[in-house]
Amino acid sequence: MRASEIIPMQAAGAHQPFLIADFTDGLSLQKEPWLSPKNAFRKLENARSFRGQLVKRDGYTRFGSLAEEATEQNWTTAPDFGSGSAFVMYTTSLPSEYWVPESIRATAPLGAASATITIVVDVGSVTPSPASNPSTWLYNLVNSGGSTVVGAIAFSWDPATSGYHQTVTIDWTLHPDQVLTSGNTTLHYRTIDDQPITGLVRFRNNDGDFTIAMNKERVFQYDATDGIFEPQGLGGAYTAYFTGTDDDYFWTWPGDDYLLMTNGVDPVHYWDPSVAVGSRVAEIATAWGGAGNELDTCRLVIRFRGRTLYFRTTESATVFPTRVRWTDAGSYTSIDALAFADAPATLGDIVTGGVIGNRIFIGFEQGWMELVATGDAVSPFQWEPLVSRFGAVSKLSTIQDNERLLSRGDTTMQAVDPNGQYYFDQKIPDLVKNFRSDKSDLSVGIRNEPQRSFWWTYVEGAETAPNNILVATYDEANNIGWSQYTNLPFNVFSEYESDQTPTWDSLGPLTWDDYSTVSWDDARVGVAGFTELIGGSRDGTVYQFGISATDNMFGTGRSSINMIAETQSLAPYPGQKAHLGWVDIYADAVANSSITLTFYVDSKSAAYKSVTLDLSSSDSSKVWRRIVIGKTGSFHRFRIETDTSYAVRIDAVVPYFRPAGRIREF
């Protein structure tokens, strides 16, 4: 060996800190060990970099369910009722499926106005499926004439009897205007419509703020009082009026004072909040030029400059994959037979689109184009090319981000703005290639403003529907940190703004352990005016994110969130081995919280050490923990994990290294 090839050795000495802090990079897959950012991770699941911390993701809890139309259930009643006695009603015959009571109608003979009625509801061992305990289940006790006597009766899950049980006592002297007659007591309830949710949207106009959900058959409106989504009729009927499948997601767009919707299969419909319940959903009449000329359906619909634009249309049973057709100014039904423009076929079918300012950008299978407003009343729109290399795969994967659109392609995450198209996923360049390409059209994106992140659902492995979320967290400096959230079976997302401040009662009957998982320090969550993220699942239930440290917090099927953060291969002295003396952890103090650190050396898959750390403290808001290691290797890496039901927020990880001789393995 020539003298020039000898690498000078640093003298062995004290260990030096290798600070890993100010977490911003998150998941990073594009660099080798010596070039990797030290605060990046080769695997980051159910955690994110947020405001400089490594944070376990928040959980979700039940928000509301899609309800079927009302059904009645008769109860048995106790005989021999007299003045001042108790009238007791029991039932053990509720349906075994998930149920949402609507009202209780009590009818019984009264011998005197001073009578007290006690109602006992006990469904015994009947367990709704999924078994849950939502805080928003409210009940109204009404007389046979339908007048409310008692409202807001909450039922609680009784673990001892594995059933629902509640006793309500009514002093009739408080209700002198109510008259009860003899007869059977009837429970009115709604069974759950447990089909997958294929559309979820927040719609606002002068009439109010509405949360609307869809499945493959119908439209539902959220009722905050009952905590359920009420079915909306078409012409007064509750029968199915859509014919799509579980994979035909809805594209929605706000109209002048109504919500436009299309699933790409059925004719375009709209939901009008000014019409009475039961007839709010209507089909848009889209015939033109006489009989036989019909707009059967379209993939996208956008209201723009007083016109309604329909993209990728099916007209009289013929598909026009690159066509946009529009209405007259000020209308959403009056279509001229000549009012359309076809884009060149070289880019394939229209897939998705969005609006930046006053400009429309449309994604095709092989690229993007802009639909330009010409100002000409005869030909108001024309297609113009946009510099782009990648196409789009899903109509709902496009997210509006200030002055650009973020979207998903077959092999990349992309950004589009008026200047063209560019990569958005430089830190995870090959990750999207692992997703199922035959299920790409089920990818849905949304901006989660409270958590400063973008979310995209995706299908991976043997899954047939979305079960994971790709997350891009951003900060005020527009730094992007990537991560993956797993085991989240959500199809679609939207926003919801609370209109009332939560109370202890509204949180439902919980134990103190339950309450300890609530993020009480985030005073904004649940407060009136604060926008929260909600998601529609495959069981007909809408869930709310960002409230607890467990999934399905208010249900008996609660599950802990399994957080994994695995570091890159750390090599603090290029060309030299390193001795890892110890590792310090700095984190928020959270009662009952813990993490497990597992250590690996070089390229070995077997761990040589694993330690669990308690992150609770009785006298401080921060904790410091040290793990003594004493291991030499060319590369060091470790994994941080937790599957507890409590929050984890890590400020810094500090391994201490010293040089330990030249690397000779290569």
Secondary structure, DSSP 8 states (H G I E B T S, - for coil): --GGG----------EE--EESB--EE--SS-GGGS-TTEEEEEESEEEETBEEEE---EEEEEEEEEEEEEEE-EE-S---TT----EE-----SS-EEEEEEE-----SSTT-EEEEEEE-TT---SS-B--TT----EE-TT--EEE-----EEETTTTEEEEEEEEEGGG-TT----SS--EEEEEEE--S-EEEEEEEEETTEEEEEEEESS-EEEEETTTTEEEEE-BTTB-S------TT---EEEE-SSSEEEE-SSS--EEE-TTS-TTS-EEE---B-SSTT-BEEEEEEEEEETTEEEEEEEEETTEEEEEEEEEE-TTBSS-EEEEEEEE--GGG-SEEEEEEETTEEEEEESS-EEEEEE---SSS-EEEEE---S-----TT--EEETTEEEEE-SS-EEEEETTEEEES-TTSTTGGGGB-GGGGGG--EEEEGGGTEEEEEE-BTT-SS--EEEEEEE-TT--EEEEEEES--EEEEEEEE--S---TGGG-S--HHHHHTB-TT-TTTTSTT-EEEEEEETTSEEEEESSBSEESTTBTT-EE--EEEEE--B-SSTTEEEEEEEEEEEEE--TT-EEEEEEEETT-SS-SEEEEEE---SS-SEEEEEEEEEEEES-EEEEEEE-SSS--EEEEEEEEEEEEEE----
